[in-house]
Each structure stands twice: as structure tokens, then as C-alpha cells.
Amino acid sequence: MQDQLKTSAKEWTILNTIKWTTSYFQTHDIDSPRAAAEILLAHVLKSNRIELYLRYDQPLSEKELALFKALIKRRIAKEPIAYIVGVKEFWSMDIAVTKDVLIPRPETEHLVEAALSLLPINSAHDSCNIPKRILELGTGSGAIICALALHRPENVFIASDCSIKAVELAEKNAKHHNLNKKIMFFSGDWFMPLKEDTHLFDMIISNPPYINTRLINKLQPEISMYEPAMALDGGRDGLCQLRHIISGAHTYLKPGGSLLLEIGHDQKEDVSKIVNSCGQYEQVVFTKDYSGYYRVVQIKRLIGC
């Protein structure tokens, strides 16, 4: 690669660069090689992917080629594109990401869909509508809570994470989308900072760690080598954090309040058992993602408890 990229810059037009990089990524088993080439080059040129083809015959400068080469090396080393360019699209929002947080996944948008379906669109002129109080646990980049606040701004949004760096990043994302005045962030370990038996929230939502500890090293290198293990590791059976949240959430939910969780593709039966053994919930609903896997569970706190 180094020798090839020393070729005259005049030969490295945008289109030629995309074609060469796509082929190079293919030989190194990089997923979606063409898209990867376009995203990285657009990042270098401070452009978007569509504009690349409007400027297809534009040659790259030596400085641009050098920077692009550095990004290619990072991707060949299996570093995720989102970490390289520092941003990931989620729910039509650009979400800043760093190695302190998980990269938002498309399947997590199903969690947002489920939450929005339970939050009515209130009219600003309807005085009968009382704002709902929504808590997100383990907010990470803030992608979920920002998506909810963007589409249901009349409600009250609170989000937490045990990582201070994650909270700082989530606040940055909220500010970027003009949502910083609608979301309150704090740092803490799950429910620890909250007072018990206060029944504060109409909804608690979370995408907690749910990967079996033994399986983390077997995941794609983009995940196992780069994403924070703390945000992936669900313990020996993958259910540790799910169990903890389900067993404690009813203490902080209003009667009839909803708990929504993202779960692993094979955890439906185990999560059902955890919910049933808790004895504090009803109306358990599992929702599938576009791949046909059960991805989201919705449960309601019993009215009489």
C-alpha cells in the first residue's frame, strides 16, 4: 500500500482512490469495502459520500493522501469506522462516539420504536397531559435518550451511566442536537444514586450489557478489540445486568410504569423466567428485530404493587 500510494497525486483522483481502496479492503476481509472507502475518504475531504461522485475526477493532495492512508491502516487493523471518524448515525442523528462507549447499533432503534409507541404525542395546548418521566440506565453515547427527547420533547428525560466519560459524551451529543436543556445526566451505578420506594418514573429504558463473558473474545475483532468490555459483559450467563435491572426497576417505577430492555437474540426464555420470578410485573411483550430475533422486552409494573 505504501508504494502504491506514492504514485503521483494526479493519478489519485477521488474515483480512482475509491476503486483502489475498495479492492484493497476486499483482500483484507473488511465488511462493506466500498462503503468503508467512501466514508473514510469523505471524512478526509470534509465532504459527504454523494459529493464524492460529483467531484469524482478531483485529484487528492499529498496531505489528503497521507491522512487517508493513515485511516486505511486503522481500518485494516479492524478499528471500527465509527471510532475512526468519530461519529455514527442513529435514528437520523449524527451521534459522536469514542472508545469509551458502544457504537449505536441499528437493532437498538427497535428499543426506541417501542418506547415511542408508549409515549403519546401530547399537544402543547392540552393542559390535561402531564409530562412523563423517563429514565435511561447506561446511556453510553446518549443515542437512545436523545432520540426519545427529540421526538417527545414535552416529557422529562433523565439518563445515567457509571462512566463519567460516557456521561460527558452523552451531554455533548445532547447539546449538539439542542437537547441539553431537555435531558438531565448523572453518573452512577444503575439504581445506586436513586432513593428507593419513590416511584419516580413512568418509564425506565436500558440497553445493558448482555454478552456472556466467555463469548466476548470470540466476537468480531471490531468489537472484542475496540469496544468497552464493561458495556458488553453480562456476566457468566449474560444475564447478570438484565437480572439486576429487572429485580430493581419496580422500586422506581410508578404503578403501571414500563420497563423496556434490549436483550440478546437467544435470551427470551431466560428473561421471561426472571420477570416471572420477580412477581412485580405484568404484560410481558417481546419484539423482534428485522433479522427475526427477539430483541426488545417491554414489561409493566403491577398496578397494585
TABELZI-V732919 format. One record per residue. N is the residue number from 1. RES is the residue in three letters. SS is DSSP state (2 for helix, 1 for strand, 0 for the rest). D_LAST is the distance of its C-alpha to the last C-alpha in Angstrom with 1 decimal. Layout:
n: <N | N>
res: <RES | RES>
ss: <SS | SS>
d_last: <D_LAST | D_LAST>
This chain:
n: <1 | 2 | 3 | 4 | 5 | 6 | 7 | 8 | 9 | 10 | 11 | 12 | 13 | 14 | 15 | 16 | 17 | 18 | 19 | 20 | 21 | 22 | 23 | 24 | 25 | 26 | 27 | 28 | 29 | 30 | 31 | 32 | 33 | 34 | 35 | 36 | 37 | 38 | 39 | 40 | 41 | 42 | 43 | 44 | 45 | 46 | 47 | 48 | 49 | 50 | 51 | 52 | 53 | 54 | 55 | 56 | 57 | 58 | 59 | 60 | 61 | 62 | 63 | 64 | 65 | 66 | 67 | 68 | 69 | 70 | 71 | 72 | 73 | 74 | 75 | 76 | 77 | 78 | 79 | 80 | 81 | 82 | 83 | 84 | 85 | 86 | 87 | 88 | 89 | 90 | 91 | 92 | 93 | 94 | 95 | 96 | 97 | 98 | 99 | 100 | 101 | 102 | 103 | 104 | 105 | 106 | 107 | 108 | 109 | 110 | 111 | 112 | 113 | 114 | 115 | 116 | 117 | 118 | 119 | 120 | 121 | 122 | 123 | 124 | 125 | 126 | 127 | 128 | 129 | 130 | 131 | 132 | 133 | 134 | 135 | 136 | 137 | 138 | 139 | 140 | 141 | 142 | 143 | 144 | 145 | 146 | 147 | 148 | 149 | 150 | 151 | 152 | 153 | 154 | 155 | 156 | 157 | 158 | 159 | 160 | 161 | 162 | 163 | 164 | 165 | 166 | 167 | 168 | 169 | 170 | 171 | 172 | 173 | 174 | 175 | 176 | 177 | 178 | 179 | 180 | 181 | 182 | 183 | 184 | 185 | 186 | 187 | 188 | 189 | 190 | 191 | 192 | 193 | 194 | 195 | 196 | 197 | 198 | 199 | 200 | 201 | 202 | 203 | 204 | 205 | 206 | 207 | 208 | 209 | 210 | 211 | 212 | 213 | 214 | 215 | 216 | 217 | 218 | 219 | 220 | 221 | 222 | 223 | 224 | 225 | 226 | 227 | 228 | 229 | 230 | 231 | 232 | 233 | 234 | 235 | 236 | 237 | 238 | 239 | 240 | 241 | 242 | 243 | 244 | 245 | 246 | 247 | 248 | 249 | 250 | 251 | 252 | 253 | 254 | 255 | 256 | 257 | 258 | 259 | 260 | 261 | 262 | 263 | 264 | 265 | 266 | 267 | 268 | 269 | 270 | 271 | 272 | 273 | 274 | 275 | 276 | 277 | 278 | 279 | 280 | 281 | 282 | 283 | 284 | 285 | 286 | 287 | 288 | 289 | 290 | 291 | 292 | 293 | 294 | 295 | 296 | 297 | 298 | 299 | 300 | 301 | 302 | 303 | 304 | 305>
res: <MET | GLN | ASP | GLN | LEU | LYS | THR | SER | ALA | LYS | GLU | TRP | THR | ILE | LEU | ASN | THR | ILE | LYS | TRP | THR | THR | SER | TYR | PHE | GLN | THR | HIS | ASP | ILE | ASP | SER | PRO | ARG | ALA | ALA | ALA | GLU | ILE | LEU | LEU | ALA | HIS | VAL | LEU | LYS | SER | ASN | ARG | ILE | GLU | LEU | TYR | LEU | ARG | TYR | ASP | GLN | PRO | LEU | SER | GLU | LYS | GLU | LEU | ALA | LEU | PHE | LYS | ALA | LEU | ILE | LYS | ARG | ARG | ILE | ALA | LYS | GLU | PRO | ILE | ALA | TYR | ILE | VAL | GLY | VAL | LYS | GLU | PHE | TRP | SER | MET | ASP | ILE | ALA | VAL | THR | LYS | ASP | VAL | LEU | ILE | PRO | ARG | PRO | GLU | THR | GLU | HIS | LEU | VAL | GLU | ALA | ALA | LEU | SER | LEU | LEU | PRO | ILE | ASN | SER | ALA | HIS | ASP | SER | CYS | ASN | ILE | PRO | LYS | ARG | ILE | LEU | GLU | LEU | GLY | THR | GLY | SER | GLY | ALA | ILE | ILE | CYS | ALA | LEU | ALA | LEU | HIS | ARG | PRO | GLU | ASN | VAL | PHE | ILE | ALA | SER | ASP | CYS | SER | ILE | LYS | ALA | VAL | GLU | LEU | ALA | GLU | LYS | ASN | ALA | LYS | HIS | HIS | ASN | LEU | ASN | LYS | LYS | ILE | MET | PHE | PHE | SER | GLY | ASP | TRP | PHE | MET | PRO | LEU | LYS | GLU | ASP | THR | HIS | LEU | PHE | ASP | MET | ILE | ILE | SER | ASN | PRO | PRO | TYR | ILE | ASN | THR | ARG | LEU | ILE | ASN | LYS | LEU | GLN | PRO | GLU | ILE | SER | MET | TYR | GLU | PRO | ALA | MET | ALA | LEU | ASP | GLY | GLY | ARG | ASP | GLY | LEU | CYS | GLN | LEU | ARG | HIS | ILE | ILE | SER | GLY | ALA | HIS | THR | TYR | LEU | LYS | PRO | GLY | GLY | SER | LEU | LEU | LEU | GLU | ILE | GLY | HIS | ASP | GLN | LYS | GLU | ASP | VAL | SER | LYS | ILE | VAL | ASN | SER | CYS | GLY | GLN | TYR | GLU | GLN | VAL | VAL | PHE | THR | LYS | ASP | TYR | SER | GLY | TYR | TYR | ARG | VAL | VAL | GLN | ILE | LYS | ARG | LEU | ILE | GLY | CYS>
ss: <0 | 0 | 0 | 2 | 2 | 2 | 0 | 0 | 2 | 2 | 2 | 0 | 1 | 2 | 2 | 2 | 2 | 2 | 2 | 2 | 2 | 2 | 2 | 2 | 2 | 2 | 2 | 0 | 0 | 0 | 0 | 0 | 2 | 2 | 2 | 2 | 2 | 2 | 2 | 2 | 2 | 2 | 2 | 2 | 0 | 0 | 0 | 0 | 2 | 2 | 2 | 2 | 2 | 2 | 0 | 0 | 0 | 0 | 1 | 0 | 0 | 2 | 2 | 2 | 2 | 2 | 2 | 2 | 2 | 2 | 2 | 2 | 2 | 2 | 2 | 2 | 0 | 0 | 0 | 0 | 2 | 2 | 2 | 2 | 2 | 0 | 1 | 1 | 1 | 1 | 0 | 0 | 1 | 1 | 1 | 1 | 0 | 0 | 0 | 0 | 0 | 0 | 0 | 0 | 0 | 2 | 2 | 2 | 2 | 2 | 2 | 2 | 2 | 2 | 2 | 2 | 2 | 2 | 0 | 0 | 0 | 0 | 0 | 0 | 0 | 0 | 0 | 0 | 0 | 0 | 0 | 0 | 1 | 1 | 1 | 1 | 1 | 0 | 0 | 0 | 0 | 0 | 2 | 2 | 2 | 2 | 2 | 2 | 2 | 2 | 2 | 0 | 0 | 0 | 0 | 1 | 1 | 1 | 1 | 1 | 1 | 0 | 0 | 2 | 2 | 2 | 2 | 2 | 2 | 2 | 2 | 2 | 2 | 2 | 2 | 2 | 0 | 0 | 0 | 0 | 0 | 0 | 1 | 1 | 1 | 1 | 1 | 0 | 0 | 0 | 0 | 0 | 0 | 0 | 0 | 0 | 0 | 0 | 0 | 0 | 1 | 1 | 1 | 1 | 1 | 1 | 0 | 0 | 0 | 0 | 1 | 0 | 2 | 2 | 2 | 2 | 2 | 2 | 0 | 0 | 2 | 2 | 2 | 2 | 0 | 0 | 0 | 0 | 2 | 2 | 2 | 0 | 1 | 0 | 0 | 0 | 0 | 0 | 0 | 2 | 2 | 2 | 2 | 2 | 2 | 2 | 2 | 2 | 2 | 0 | 0 | 0 | 1 | 1 | 1 | 1 | 1 | 1 | 1 | 1 | 1 | 1 | 0 | 0 | 0 | 0 | 0 | 2 | 2 | 2 | 2 | 2 | 2 | 2 | 2 | 2 | 2 | 2 | 0 | 0 | 1 | 1 | 1 | 1 | 1 | 1 | 1 | 1 | 0 | 0 | 0 | 0 | 0 | 1 | 1 | 1 | 1 | 1 | 1 | 1 | 1 | 0 | 0 | 0 | 0>
d_last: <65.0 | 66.7 | 70.1 | 69.1 | 67.4 | 70.6 | 72.2 | 73.5 | 70.7 | 72.5 | 71.5 | 67.9 | 66.9 | 63.2 | 63.6 | 65.6 | 63.1 | 60.2 | 62.2 | 63.2 | 59.8 | 58.2 | 60.7 | 60.3 | 56.5 | 57.0 | 59.2 | 56.4 | 53.6 | 51.7 | 49.2 | 50.1 | 53.4 | 54.6 | 51.4 | 51.3 | 54.9 | 54.3 | 51.2 | 53.0 | 56.2 | 54.5 | 52.8 | 56.3 | 57.9 | 55.0 | 54.9 | 52.7 | 53.4 | 55.0 | 57.4 | 58.7 | 60.3 | 61.8 | 63.5 | 64.1 | 67.7 | 67.0 | 68.0 | 65.8 | 67.2 | 67.7 | 64.9 | 62.5 | 63.6 | 63.1 | 59.6 | 58.8 | 60.3 | 58.0 | 54.9 | 56.2 | 56.5 | 52.9 | 51.8 | 54.1 | 52.4 | 49.1 | 47.6 | 45.2 | 46.7 | 43.7 | 44.4 | 48.1 | 47.8 | 44.7 | 42.8 | 40.7 | 39.9 | 36.3 | 35.1 | 38.6 | 38.3 | 40.5 | 38.3 | 40.2 | 39.6 | 40.9 | 40.8 | 37.9 | 35.5 | 35.0 | 36.9 | 34.7 | 34.8 | 35.2 | 32.4 | 29.9 | 30.8 | 28.6 | 25.6 | 26.8 | 27.4 | 23.9 | 22.5 | 25.0 | 24.2 | 20.7 | 22.2 | 24.2 | 27.7 | 27.6 | 30.9 | 32.1 | 33.3 | 30.1 | 28.7 | 25.6 | 24.3 | 22.1 | 22.5 | 19.7 | 19.0 | 19.7 | 19.9 | 22.2 | 22.3 | 25.8 | 27.6 | 31.1 | 33.6 | 31.0 | 31.9 | 28.4 | 27.3 | 30.8 | 30.7 | 27.4 | 28.8 | 32.1 | 30.8 | 27.9 | 29.5 | 27.8 | 24.5 | 23.8 | 24.3 | 23.8 | 25.0 | 25.6 | 27.7 | 28.8 | 32.4 | 34.0 | 36.6 | 34.0 | 32.4 | 36.0 | 36.7 | 33.6 | 34.6 | 38.1 | 36.9 | 34.8 | 37.9 | 40.1 | 38.1 | 37.9 | 34.1 | 34.2 | 33.3 | 30.3 | 28.7 | 27.9 | 28.5 | 27.9 | 28.6 | 26.2 | 24.9 | 21.7 | 18.9 | 21.3 | 22.5 | 19.1 | 17.5 | 14.2 | 11.1 | 12.8 | 10.7 | 14.3 | 14.6 | 14.5 | 15.9 | 16.8 | 19.9 | 22.2 | 25.2 | 25.1 | 27.9 | 27.8 | 31.4 | 32.4 | 34.4 | 37.4 | 37.6 | 37.8 | 41.6 | 42.1 | 40.7 | 43.2 | 45.2 | 44.1 | 40.5 | 41.3 | 44.1 | 42.8 | 39.0 | 37.0 | 35.9 | 32.9 | 31.5 | 32.3 | 31.6 | 28.5 | 29.6 | 31.3 | 29.3 | 28.4 | 24.7 | 24.3 | 23.0 | 20.9 | 19.2 | 18.7 | 17.2 | 14.8 | 13.7 | 13.3 | 12.5 | 8.7 | 9.5 | 11.7 | 10.3 | 9.4 | 6.8 | 9.3 | 11.2 | 13.6 | 14.9 | 18.5 | 20.8 | 24.4 | 25.2 | 28.5 | 30.4 | 30.0 | 26.4 | 24.5 | 24.3 | 23.4 | 20.6 | 19.3 | 19.3 | 17.5 | 14.6 | 14.5 | 14.9 | 11.9 | 9.6 | 6.9 | 8.9 | 11.0 | 14.4 | 16.2 | 19.6 | 22.5 | 25.5 | 29.0 | 31.5 | 35.1 | 36.2 | 34.0 | 31.6 | 27.9 | 27.2 | 23.8 | 20.4 | 17.7 | 14.1 | 11.1 | 7.6 | 5.5 | 5.7 | 3.8 | 0.0>
